[in-house]
Amino acid sequence: MSASLFAPFSFRSVDIPNRIVVSPMCQYSAIDGTASDWHLVNLGHLALSGPGLVFFEATHVHPEGRISPHCLGLYSDENERGIKRVVDFLKTWSKSRIGIQLSHAGRKGGTQPPFAAGDLPIDPPLWQPVAPSALAYDEGWAQPRALDRAGIAGVIADFVAAAKGAQRVGVEVVELHFAHGYLAHQFLSPLSNRRDDEYGGSLENRMRFPLELFTAVRAALPAEMPVGVRISATDFVDGGWDLDASIALVRKLAERGCDFVDVSAGGLSPLQKIHPAPGYQVGFAKAIRAATGIPTIAVGMIVDPEHAEQIVRDGDADFVALARGFLREPRWVWEAADMLGGESFVPPQYQRGRQIAIPKPSPR
């Protein structure tokens, strides 16, 4: 029996060679939002072992929508040229399909980067973030400015412009970031959205901004280009966003032409109670897939190839996405192919190394 993990899958006109995804991973290494040499090398080498889909990290649609001053953006001509340089490399030297995660950090924006890499400035100047309501993420965080209706329309226009820019430079799949406590998630959760207008209060109202955002981006891109979303299935906080609300949102997204849902969790509140373990979020992807029929990507400490194979084979999700697993082992796809009997892409420059069977120590 062939490995399910290495079966192809198609979104609209995009044929993806296998079910392995490189998750978006913030690198805090951009210069005024523009991809640097680091991005070229990082995504380039992660794509060389043949994952089916490789995502650019959270790519912000406005300078003040960035998490930090060192985060990636797609809001200027220079940003666009930086993304294109990486896309051109990936299309020349790998077989992976190329995705980008478009994001706005909302109240979690305007923060200092966790480190200063290379010659990037230490302690760069910050800005006041925006949010659905003037509620800070936590004590010690900046109080955001609540978006008015014109501000909401401006954010949607920024996402549309970034999506069109992504298409121009050759990105093949767009993912909108509705997870991890960033702006769209802030509108969804009653813990962060205290508005009393048509964008707050009821579940229908709290879903309004994300649904308007998705609809505008979907309409702005060609029909053959896939558009999906990443969501946090739950806040892991009593009284917050939960799985039932996520299913309701995904049903609405499916009606509007959403092609997939990348199912994560948490990130909205420091009060969250999470107990991580291998595959601890897979159940959310399984439940959403079963309730809505939409293709899902499962995430969450999936590092063992046999575990990844089981998730896809059993129908818990259509794809598995790895983040830290790829940082530790950039050739994870080769390891999975050896273990499961699948076929993976190998650049001709690496063929000699791929053909070496490295013996594993026998158990004592």
C-alpha positions, 0 to 999 in steps of 0.5 A, spaced: 500 500 500 502 506 498 503 512 503 497 516 504 502 522 506 505 522 499 499 522 495 497 528 491 492 533 492 489 539 488 486 545 490 483 548 484 488 549 479 494 547 483 496 540 484 500 539 490 505 533 490 504 530 497 500 532 504 506 535 507 506 542 509 512 547 511 508 551 516 509 559 516 514 561 521 516 568 523 523 569 522 524 576 525 529 578 519 526 582 514 528 589 513 523 595 513 518 589 511 522 586 505 525 579 505 533 578 506 538 573 504 535 569 510 529 568 507 532 566 501 536 561 504 531 559 510 525 557 505 530 555 499 533 549 504 526 547 507 523 546 500 529 542 497 527 535 500 520 536 497 514 538 501 508 539 497 507 546 500 511 551 503 509 557 506 512 564 507 511 566 514 506 571 516 507 576 511 503 583 514 499 587 509 501 594 513 507 597 516 503 598 523 500 591 522 507 587 523 508 584 530 515 587 530 519 592 526 523 586 523 517 582 521 516 580 513 511 585 509 507 585 503 505 593 502 511 596 498 514 595 491 520 593 495 517 588 499 514 585 493 521 585 489 524 581 496 518 576 495 519 575 488 526 573 489 525 568 494 519 565 489 523 565 483 528 561 487 523 556 489 520 555 482 527 554 479 530 549 484 524 545 488 518 542 486 514 545 492 508 549 491 508 556 494 504 559 499 504 565 503 500 567 509 497 574 509 496 577 516 495 583 520 497 583 528 492 587 531 493 589 538 499 584 538 503 588 533 508 594 535 512 589 539 520 589 540 522 583 536 525 577 540 532 577 538 536 582 533 539 578 528 545 579 523 545 587 523 538 589 524 537 594 529 536 593 536 530 596 540 527 599 533 522 604 534 515 602 535 508 604 534 501 604 537 497 598 535 490 597 532 484 592 534 477 591 534 477 594 541 481 598 546 483 592 550 491 590 551 493 583 550 496 583 557 499 587 562 505 591 560 502 591 553 501 597 549 493 599 549 491 599 542 486 604 538 480 601 536 478 601 529 473 605 526 469 603 520 473 607 515 479 603 519 476 596 518 475 598 510 482 600 510 485 593 513 481 590 508 483 594 502 490 592 505 489 585 505 486 585 497 492 589 495 497 584 498 494 578 495 494 581 488 501 583 490 502 575 492 499 573 485 504 578 481 510 575 484 508 568 483 505 565 489 500 560 488 496 559 494 494 564 499 492 563 506 489 569 511 491 569 518 485 568 522 489 565 528 493 566 534 490 572 537 492 576 531 487 581 528 481 577 525 482 572 531 481 578 535 474 580 532 472 573 532 473 572 540 468 575 545 474 576 550 478 581 545 471 584 541 467 588 546 464 592 540 457 595 540 456 596 533 455 591 527 462 588 528 461 586 535 456 582 540 453 576 537 457 571 533 454 573 527 457 580 528 463 578 530 464 573 524 463 579 520 470 582 519 473 576 517 468 574 512 468 581 509 475 580 509 475 573 506 470 575 501 474 581 498 480 577 497 477 571 494 474 576 489 480 580 488 484 573 485 483 569 479 478 563 480 483 558 479 488 561 485 486 557 492 485 561 498 484 558 505 485 561 512 488 559 518 484 559 524 485 558 532 479 552 533 479 555 541 482 560 545 483 555 551 479 560 555 472 559 558 467 564 555 472 565 549 472 562 542 471 555 541 470 549 536 463 550 535 464 557 533 469 555 529 465 550 525 460 555 524 465 560 521 468 555 517 461 553 514 460 560 512 467 561 509 466 554 505 460 558 502 464 563 500 469 559 496 474 557 501 479 552 499 482 549 506 482 551 513 489 550 517 487 548 524 491 551 530 489 553 536 490 558 542 494 565 542 489 570 544 489 570 551 495 569 556 490 566 560 490 560 556 491 553 559 494 548 554 497 541 555 501 540 549 503 533 546 504 530 540 498 531 535 494 535 541 490 539 536 489 534 530 482 533 533 480 540 532 482 539 524 478 532 524 472 535 527 472 541 522 473 536 516 467 532 519 462 537 520 464 541 514 467 537 509 472 542 507 479 540 506 484 541 513 491 542 515 493 539 522 498 542 526 501 541 533 507 537 535 507 532 529 514 530 528 514 522 527 512 520 520 508 514 522 504 519 526 503 524 520 501 518 515 496 515 520 493 522 521 492 523 513 490 515 512 485 515 517 482 522 514 483 526 520 486 531 516 488 532 508 495 535 510 500 535 516 504 541 517 510 542 521 514 547 523 519 546 529 520 539 526 523 542 519 527 547 523 530 541 526 530 536 520 530 540 514 530 533 510 524 531 514 521 529 507 526 524 506 526 521 512 518 520 511 519 517 504 525 512 507 520 510 513 513 509 509 516 508 502 514 514 499 517 518 493 520 525 494 523 530 490 531 530 490 535 536 487 540 533 482 546 536 486 544 532 492 542 525 489 549 522 492 547 524 499 540 521 498 542 515 496 546 513 502 542 509 507 544 511 514 544 505 518 540 506 525 542 503 531 539 496 533 535 496 540 539 493 545 
